[in-house]
Amino acid sequence: MTARTTPTERQKRLGYELRRMRTSAGISAEYAAGLLGVDRGAISAMESGTRAISTERLRTLACNCSVTDEKHIAGLMTLASPGRGWWDRYRGQLPQGFLDIAELEAHSTRMRGAFSVHMPGLLQTSDHALAVFRMVIPALPEDEVALRLAFRAARQQVLDGGGAAEFVAIVHEAALHMQFGGRTVLRAQLEHLLERSQQENVTVRVLPFDAGGFPGAGQTVLYAEGPTRQLDTVQVDNSHGPDFLYAEAQLGKYRAHFELLEKMALAPGESRAFIHSIASQL
């Protein structure tokens, strides 16, 4: 198989899981290579995400590592053969991190997000997103802005249609007052937030100023659930691009993070009334 020079985040995640499965079973790379009929270098490449692994070899490895959870094995096999997604048509045009986020969202079974300053990307209006993109430094050319807007709109479709994943957005009150694009754009954005929150699979909860301090203040965090808990992923926004976390300790930390935020946030009905109150004053 041809080696990849720049694996996607999904491919790197599969490699991480292959290594975790092998080392947890106490199997050496040399032994794994013998099991799969490849050289040791191929095992290293598979575990770095730079080389694919067939579903047959993956199942052989799982069997010899005493992994018996069929749901987990199925999740690994999906990672190994995800197929092409709509985001692939943007490959080479947008930063890889954008595509990795879209792929993560598309394969999640449930998502929870915490937003301190920005509106959730999946719930932004085009005018709000346009104002955000025009704040990027250095300034983006207009064709690049248009490309990002189109990509953002395509990402949002993950919340629509039959079988769409559940999305819980915990939005701090500060984000509800940020006038990206001005008062009129903000009012329309808040009305859109209210409209989207009426969807069966979308929940918006507000964390008011009165709630005081909270974990992860200033961060934008997405907790994406996979087919099994071990395959969950945390995505954190940074100025340099997204970071993806999936070590067991990191997942545990952010599960606790969201459990506390959900205790502190207003209930969905109270949140809608709160958002409506802010919108009515604009």
Backbone hydrogen bonds in HBPLUS format (Angstrom, degrees):
<---DONOR---> <-ACCEPTOR-->    atom                        ^
c    i                          cat <-CA-CA->   ^        H-A-AA   ^      H-
h    n   atom  resd res      DA  || num        DHA   H-A  angle D-A-AA Bond
n    s   type  num  typ     dist DA aas  dist angle  dist       angle   num
A0004-ARG N   A0050-THR O   2.56 MM  46  4.53 169.9  1.57 143.1 147.0     1
A0012-LYS N   A0008-THR O   2.93 MM   4  6.25 156.5  1.99 152.0 158.9     2
A0013-ARG N   A0009-GLU O   2.83 MM   4  6.02 146.8  1.94 142.5 152.2     3
A0014-LEU N   A0010-ARG O   3.07 MM   4  6.36 155.5  2.13 144.3 149.6     4
A0015-GLY N   A0011-GLN O   3.12 MM   4  6.39 159.9  2.16 144.2 149.4     5
A0016-TYR N   A0012-LYS O   2.95 MM   4  6.24 152.3  2.02 146.0 153.4     6
A0017-GLU N   A0013-ARG O   2.98 MM   4  6.29 156.4  2.04 151.1 157.0     7
A0018-LEU N   A0014-LEU O   2.87 MM   4  6.17 152.1  1.95 152.3 160.6     8
A0019-ARG N   A0015-GLY O   3.03 MM   4  6.29 161.4  2.07 149.7 153.9     9
A0020-ARG N   A0016-TYR O   2.91 MM   4  6.15 161.2  1.94 147.9 153.8    10
A0021-MET N   A0017-GLU O   2.88 MM   4  5.98 160.0  1.92 146.7 151.9    11
A0022-ARG N   A0018-LEU O   2.97 MM   4  6.17 161.0  2.00 147.4 152.7    12
A0023-THR N   A0019-ARG O   2.84 MM   4  6.00 177.6  1.85 161.8 162.6    13
A0024-SER N   A0020-ARG O   2.94 MM   4  5.83 153.5  2.01 142.1 149.8    14
A0025-ALA N   A0021-MET O   3.30 MM   4  6.38 138.8  2.48 134.8 143.9    15
A0025-ALA N   A0022-ARG O   3.20 MM   3  5.33 131.0  2.45  96.9 109.5    16
A0027-ILE N   A0022-ARG O   3.11 MM   5  5.44 167.5  2.13 156.0 152.1    17
A0026-GLY N   A0023-THR O   3.00 MM   3  4.88 153.4  2.07  98.4 106.9    18
A0032-ALA N   A0028-SER O   2.98 MM   4  6.26 162.0  2.01 150.1 155.2    19
A0033-ALA N   A0029-ALA O   2.90 MM   4  6.07 152.1  1.97 144.4 152.1    20
A0034-GLY N   A0030-GLU O   3.10 MM   4  6.43 151.5  2.18 144.2 151.1    21
A0035-LEU N   A0031-TYR O   2.99 MM   4  6.35 153.6  2.07 148.9 156.4    22
A0036-LEU N   A0032-ALA O   3.03 MM   4  6.27 155.7  2.09 150.8 156.4    23
A0037-GLY N   A0033-ALA O   2.87 MM   4  5.83 116.0  2.28 138.9 154.5    24
A0038-VAL N   A0033-ALA O   2.98 MM   5  5.00 160.9  2.02 143.1 146.3    25
A0042-ALA N   A0039-ASP O   2.99 MM   3  5.44 134.4  2.20 107.5 119.4    26
A0043-ILE N   A0040-ARG O   3.08 MM   3  5.24 122.1  2.43  99.4 113.3    27
A0044-SER N   A0040-ARG O   3.18 MM   4  6.58 159.8  2.22 152.7 157.4    28
A0045-ALA N   A0041-GLY O   2.95 MM   4  6.20 153.3  2.03 143.1 150.7    29
A0046-MET N   A0042-ALA O   2.85 MM   4  6.08 154.7  1.92 148.3 155.0    30
A0047-GLU N   A0043-ILE O   2.95 MM   4  6.16 156.1  2.01 149.5 155.9    31
A0048-SER N   A0044-SER O   3.07 MM   4  6.26 118.2  2.47 135.3 150.0    32
A0048-SER N   A0045-ALA O   3.27 MM   3  5.13 145.6  2.39  94.0 103.9    33
A0050-THR N   A0045-ALA O   2.98 MM   5  5.20 131.4  2.22 158.5 157.2    34
A0049-GLY N   A0046-MET O   3.20 MM   3  5.15 152.9  2.28  97.8 106.0    35
A0058-LEU N   A0054-SER O   2.92 MM   4  6.16 154.3  1.98 148.5 156.8    36
A0059-ARG N   A0055-THR O   2.98 MM   4  6.13 160.8  2.02 144.5 148.5    37
A0060-THR N   A0056-GLU O   3.03 MM   4  6.29 154.1  2.10 144.2 151.7    38
A0061-LEU N   A0057-ARG O   2.91 MM   4  6.15 161.0  1.95 150.5 155.0    39
A0062-ALA N   A0058-LEU O   2.88 MM   4  6.15 163.1  1.91 152.7 157.6    40
A0063-CYS N   A0059-ARG O   2.92 MM   4  6.05 161.2  1.95 149.0 153.7    41
A0064-ASN N   A0060-THR O   3.06 MM   4  6.29 161.0  2.10 148.5 153.2    42
A0065-CYS N   A0061-LEU O   2.91 MM   4  6.07 122.6  2.24 141.3 157.1    43
A0065-CYS N   A0062-ALA O   3.17 MM   3  5.00 138.7  2.35  92.9 104.8    44
A0067-VAL N   A0062-ALA O   2.93 MM   5  5.16 172.4  1.94 156.5 153.9    45
A0066-SER N   A0063-CYS O   3.11 MM   3  5.15 158.0  2.16 105.6 109.1    46
A0072-HIS N   A0069-ASP O   3.08 MM   3  5.34 120.2  2.45 101.7 115.8    47
A0073-ILE N   A0069-ASP O   2.96 MM   4  6.30 161.0  1.99 154.9 160.9    48
A0074-ALA N   A0070-GLU O   2.85 MM   4  5.97 158.0  1.90 144.0 150.2    49
A0075-GLY N   A0071-LYS O   3.02 MM   4  6.23 146.7  2.14 136.5 145.4    50
A0076-LEU N   A0072-HIS O   2.96 MM   4  6.32 152.7  2.04 149.6 156.6    51
A0077-MET N   A0073-ILE O   2.89 MM   4  6.19 154.0  1.96 149.8 157.5    52
A0078-THR N   A0074-ALA O   2.96 MM   4  6.22 144.1  2.09 142.4 151.8    53
A0079-LEU N   A0075-GLY O   3.05 MM   4  6.35 151.3  2.13 142.0 149.8    54
A0080-ALA N   A0076-LEU O   2.95 MM   4  6.25 142.7  2.09 141.2 152.0    55
A0081-SER N   A0077-MET O   3.06 MM   4  6.28 130.3  2.31 137.3 149.1    56
A0081-SER N   A0078-THR O   3.24 MM   3  5.18 134.8  2.46  93.8 105.6    57
A0088-ASP N   A0085-GLY O   3.00 MM   3  5.65 159.6  2.04 118.5 124.6    58
A0089-ARG N   A0086-TRP O   3.34 MM   3  6.21 162.5  2.37 119.5 122.8    59
A0090-TYR N   A0087-TRP O   2.97 MM   3  5.57 161.5  2.01 117.1 123.3    60
A0091-ARG N   A0088-ASP O   3.09 MM   3  5.16 164.5  2.12 106.9 111.4    61
A0093-GLN N   A0090-TYR O   2.88 MM   3  5.27 157.0  1.93 134.2 136.2    62
A0094-LEU N   A0090-TYR O   3.22 MM   4  6.07 142.4  2.37 169.2 168.0    63
A0098-PHE N   A0095-PRO O   3.03 MM   3  5.68 138.6  2.20 117.9 127.0    64
A0100-ASP N   A0096-GLN O   2.93 MM   4  6.23 156.2  1.99 155.1 162.8    65
A0101-ILE N   A0097-GLY O   3.05 MM   4  6.24 154.0  2.12 146.9 152.2    66
A0102-ALA N   A0098-PHE O   3.16 MM   4  6.47 164.1  2.19 148.9 152.7    67
A0103-GLU N   A0099-LEU O   2.95 MM   4  6.16 157.9  2.00 150.6 156.7    68
A0104-LEU N   A0100-ASP O   2.94 MM   4  6.11 155.0  2.01 144.2 151.2    69
A0105-GLU N   A0101-ILE O   2.93 MM   4  6.19 165.4  1.95 156.5 159.7    70
A0106-ALA N   A0102-ALA O   2.97 MM   4  6.12 158.2  2.01 145.7 151.9    71
A0107-HIS N   A0103-GLU O   3.22 MM   4  6.37 140.0  2.39 142.9 151.2    72
A0108-SER N   A0105-GLU O   3.30 MM   3  5.27 165.5  2.32 104.2 108.5    73
A0109-THR N   A0225-GLU O   2.85 MM 116  5.57 164.9  1.87 150.8 155.3    74
A0225-GLU N   A0110-ARG O   2.79 MM 115  5.21 177.3  1.79 171.9 170.9    75
A0111-MET N   A0166-GLU O   2.83 MM  55  6.14 160.0  1.87 154.5 161.4    76
A0168-VAL N   A0111-MET O   2.87 MM  57  6.28 158.9  1.92 150.6 157.1    77
A0112-ARG N   A0223-TYR O   2.93 MM 111  5.11 155.0  1.99 140.1 148.4    78
A0223-TYR N   A0112-ARG O   2.67 MM 111  5.11 170.8  1.68 163.3 166.7    79
A0113-GLY N   A0168-VAL O   2.82 MM  55  6.27 158.8  1.87 162.5 167.6    80
A0170-ILE N   A0113-GLY O   2.81 MM  57  6.03 169.8  1.82 157.2 160.6    81
A0114-ALA N   A0221-VAL O   2.85 MM 107  5.25 154.5  1.91 150.2 157.6    82
A0221-VAL N   A0114-ALA O   3.09 MM 107  5.25 153.8  2.16 142.6 150.4    83
A0115-PHE N   A0170-ILE O   2.89 MM  55  6.23 160.1  1.93 166.0 167.2    84
A0172-HIS N   A0115-PHE O   2.85 MM  57  6.15 174.1  1.85 172.3 172.1    85
A0123-LEU N   A0120-PRO O   2.87 MM   3  5.28 156.8  1.92 114.5 122.4    86
A0124-GLN N   A0121-GLY O   3.48 MM   3  5.31 172.6  2.48 105.9 105.2    87
A0129-ALA N   A0125-THR O   2.97 MM   4  6.18 169.1  1.99 152.1 155.4    88
A0130-LEU N   A0126-SER O   2.83 MM   4  5.93 152.6  1.91 142.5 150.6    89
A0131-ALA N   A0127-ASP O   3.09 MM   4  6.30 155.8  2.15 142.3 147.5    90
A0132-VAL N   A0128-HIS O   3.03 MM   4  6.37 152.1  2.11 148.7 156.8    91
A0133-PHE N   A0129-ALA O   2.89 MM   4  6.14 165.7  1.91 156.6 159.8    92
A0134-ARG N   A0130-LEU O   3.03 MM   4  6.20 143.2  2.17 143.5 153.3    93
A0135-MET N   A0132-VAL O   3.01 MM   3  5.33 159.6  2.05 110.0 116.2    94
A0136-VAL N   A0133-PHE O   3.28 MM   3  5.55 166.2  2.30 107.8 111.6    95
A0144-GLU N   A0141-PRO O   2.98 MM   3  5.36 127.7  2.26 108.3 121.9    96
A0145-VAL N   A0141-PRO O   3.04 MM   4  6.42 153.6  2.11 152.1 160.5    97
A0146-ALA N   A0142-GLU O   2.96 MM   4  6.18 161.3  1.99 149.4 153.9    98
A0147-LEU N   A0143-ASP O   3.07 MM   4  6.22 148.7  2.17 135.1 143.3    99
A0148-ARG N   A0144-GLU O   3.01 MM   4  6.27 157.7  2.06 148.6 153.7   100
A0149-LEU N   A0145-VAL O   2.93 MM   4  6.20 152.6  2.01 150.5 158.5   101
A0150-ALA N   A0146-ALA O   3.02 MM   4  6.24 159.9  2.07 147.5 152.3   102
A0151-PHE N   A0147-LEU O   3.00 MM   4  6.22 155.6  2.06 145.6 152.7   103
A0152-ARG N   A0148-ARG O   2.86 MM   4  6.03 157.7  1.91 146.3 152.3   104
A0153-ALA N   A0149-LEU O   2.99 MM   4  6.23 160.3  2.03 150.3 155.0   105
A0154-ALA N   A0150-ALA O   3.05 MM   4  6.28 153.8  2.12 144.0 151.0   106
A0155-ARG N   A0151-PHE O   2.94 MM   4  6.20 153.2  2.01 149.9 157.2   107
A0156-GLN N   A0152-ARG O   3.18 MM   4  6.43 150.5  2.27 146.8 153.6   108
A0157-GLN N   A0154-ALA O   3.24 MM   3  5.60 153.2  2.32 107.1 114.6   109
A0158-VAL N   A0155-ARG O   3.11 MM   3  6.03 170.6  2.12 126.5 128.9   110
A0159-LEU N   A0156-GLN O   3.24 MM   3  6.10 172.1  2.25 121.6 123.8   111
A0160-ASP N   A0157-GLN O   3.06 MM   3  5.23 165.0  2.08 110.1 114.7   112
A0164-ALA N   A0161-GLY O   3.30 MM   3  5.75 146.4  2.42 135.7 131.7   113
A0167-PHE N   A0201-ASN O   2.77 MM  34  6.14 161.3  1.80 170.2 176.8   114
A0203-THR N   A0167-PHE O   2.89 MM  36  6.28 160.8  1.93 161.8 165.6   115
A0169-ALA N   A0203-THR O   2.80 MM  34  6.16 168.3  1.81 168.7 169.5   116
A0205-ARG N   A0169-ALA O   2.82 MM  36  6.16 166.9  1.84 166.0 168.0   117
A0171-VAL N   A0205-ARG O   2.80 MM  34  6.17 152.2  1.88 158.6 167.1   118
A0207-LEU N   A0171-VAL O   2.94 MM  36  5.96 157.6  1.99 132.2 135.8   119
A0175-ALA N   A0172-HIS O   2.98 MM   3  5.64 131.3  2.23 116.2 126.6   120
A0173-GLU N   A0207-LEU O   2.93 MM  34  5.89 149.5  2.02 152.3 144.4   121
A0176-LEU N   A0173-GLU O   2.96 MM   3  5.15 130.9  2.21 101.6 115.4   122
A0177-HIS N   A0174-ALA O   3.10 MM   3  5.44 158.4  2.15 108.6 115.4   123
A0182-GLY N   A0179-GLN O   3.05 MM   3  4.83 166.6  2.06 111.8 114.7   124
A0186-LEU N   A0182-GLY O   3.02 MM   4  6.26 157.0  2.08 149.4 156.6   125
A0187-ARG N   A0183-ARG O   2.86 MM   4  6.10 160.5  1.90 152.9 158.0   126
A0188-ALA N   A0184-THR O   3.10 MM   4  6.31 164.0  2.12 146.7 150.6   127
A0189-GLN N   A0185-VAL O   2.89 MM   4  6.08 148.7  1.99 143.1 152.7   128
A0190-LEU N   A0186-LEU O   2.87 MM   4  6.15 158.5  1.92 156.6 160.9   129
A0191-GLU N   A0187-ARG O   3.00 MM   4  6.24 157.5  2.05 149.0 155.4   130
A0192-HIS N   A0188-ALA O   2.91 MM   4  6.11 148.6  2.01 141.9 150.7   131
A0193-LEU N   A0189-GLN O   2.91 MM   4  6.16 150.8  2.00 145.3 153.5   132
A0194-LEU N   A0190-LEU O   2.99 MM   4  6.29 153.2  2.07 145.2 151.7   133
A0195-GLU N   A0191-GLU O   2.96 MM   4  6.23 154.6  2.03 143.7 150.8   134
A0196-ARG N   A0192-HIS O   2.85 MM   4  6.06 167.8  1.87 155.9 158.6   135
A0197-SER N   A0193-LEU O   2.99 MM   4  6.07 148.0  2.09 141.2 150.0   136
A0198-GLN N   A0195-GLU O   3.18 MM   3  5.56 159.1  2.22 108.2 114.6   137
A0199-GLN N   A0196-ARG O   2.98 MM   3  5.63 165.7  2.00 119.4 124.2   138
A0202-VAL N   A0199-GLN O   3.24 MM   3  5.26 163.7  2.26 105.7 110.7   139
A0266-LEU N   A0206-VAL O   2.83 MM  60  5.47 170.1  1.84 163.2 161.2   140
A0211-ALA N   A0208-PRO O   2.97 MM   3  5.52 159.5  2.01 114.9 121.5   141
A0212-GLY N   A0209-PHE O   3.01 MM   3  5.87 168.7  2.02 125.9 129.6   142
A0219-GLN N   A0216-GLY O   2.96 MM   3  5.51 163.7  1.98 140.7 143.7   143
A0237-ASP N   A0220-THR O   3.04 MM  17  5.53 168.7  2.05 161.4 165.0   144
A0222-LEU N   A0235-GLN O   2.84 MM  13  5.08 156.5  1.89 150.6 157.8   145
A0235-GLN N   A0222-LEU O   2.82 MM  13  5.08 163.6  1.85 151.3 156.9   146
A0224-ALA N   A0233-THR O   2.80 MM   9  5.21 163.1  1.82 173.1 170.9   147
A0233-THR N   A0224-ALA O   2.86 MM   9  5.21 158.8  1.91 153.6 160.2   148
A0231-LEU N   A0228-THR O   2.92 MM   3  5.40 147.1  2.03 111.8 121.7   149
A0232-ASP N   A0229-ARG O   3.11 MM   3  5.37 161.8  2.15 114.9 114.9   150
A0234-VAL N   A0245-LEU O   2.92 MM  11  4.99 170.0  1.93 154.7 156.6   151
A0245-LEU N   A0234-VAL O   2.75 MM  11  4.99 165.1  1.77 152.5 157.4   152
A0236-VAL N   A0243-ASP O   2.88 MM   7  5.17 158.2  1.93 147.8 154.9   153
A0243-ASP N   A0236-VAL O   2.87 MM   7  5.17 161.7  1.91 150.6 156.9   154
A0241-GLY N   A0238-ASN O   2.98 MM   3  5.11 158.6  2.02 107.3 114.3   155
A0250-GLN N   A0247-ALA O   3.00 MM   3  5.24 117.3  2.40 103.4 119.1   156
A0251-LEU N   A0247-ALA O   2.95 MM   4  6.25 162.2  1.98 163.7 169.2   157
A0252-GLY N   A0248-GLU O   3.00 MM   4  6.20 161.2  2.03 149.6 154.9   158
A0253-LYS N   A0249-ALA O   2.99 MM   4  6.18 153.6  2.06 142.3 149.4   159
A0254-TYR N   A0250-GLN O   3.07 MM   4  6.36 163.4  2.10 152.6 155.6   160
A0255-ARG N   A0251-LEU O   2.89 MM   4  6.08 145.2  2.01 148.6 158.8   161
A0256-ALA N   A0252-GLY O   3.13 MM   4  6.31 163.5  2.16 147.3 150.9   162
A0257-HIS N   A0253-LYS O   2.94 MM   4  6.16 145.9  2.06 138.4 149.2   163
A0258-PHE N   A0254-TYR O   3.00 MM   4  6.16 161.1  2.04 145.2 147.1   164
A0259-GLU N   A0255-ARG O   2.98 MM   4  6.19 153.8  2.05 147.5 155.5   165
A0260-LEU N   A0256-ALA O   3.06 MM   4  6.24 158.2  2.11 149.4 153.6   166
A0261-LEU N   A0257-HIS O   3.07 MM   4  6.35 162.0  2.11 146.1 151.5   167
A0262-GLU N   A0258-PHE O   2.90 MM   4  6.00 159.3  1.95 149.8 154.5   168
A0263-LYS N   A0259-GLU O   3.23 MM   4  6.43 139.5  2.40 134.7 144.6   169
A0263-LYS N   A0260-LEU O   3.09 MM   3  5.12 125.9  2.40  96.5 110.7   170
A0264-MET N   A0260-LEU O   3.04 MM   4  6.32 145.4  2.17 148.0 157.8   171
A0265-ALA N   A0261-LEU O   2.91 MM   4  6.01 143.9  2.04 151.1 160.3   172
A0271-SER N   A0267-ALA O   2.78 MM   4  5.94 151.9  1.86 158.6 168.3   173
A0272-ARG N   A0268-PRO O   2.98 MM   4  6.28 153.3  2.05 149.8 155.6   174
A0273-ALA N   A0269-GLY O   3.18 MM   4  6.46 160.6  2.22 147.6 152.3   175
A0274-PHE N   A0270-GLU O   2.94 MM   4  6.12 150.7  2.03 143.5 152.2   176
A0275-ILE N   A0271-SER O   2.91 MM   4  6.16 162.8  1.94 153.9 157.3   177
A0276-HIS N   A0272-ARG O   2.91 MM   4  6.06 161.9  1.94 149.5 155.0   178
A0277-SER N   A0273-ALA O   2.97 MM   4  6.15 149.4  2.07 142.2 149.9   179
A0278-ILE N   A0274-PHE O   3.21 MM   4  6.58 154.8  2.28 147.5 153.1   180
A0279-ALA N   A0275-ILE O   2.95 MM   4  6.23 165.8  1.97 155.7 159.8   181
A0280-SER N   A0276-HIS O   2.94 MM   4  6.06 154.2  2.00 148.4 154.9   182
A0281-GLN N   A0278-ILE O   3.16 MM   3  5.43 149.0  2.26 105.0 114.1   183
A0282-LEU N   A0279-ALA O   3.14 MM   3  5.46 163.9  2.16 111.3 116.4   184
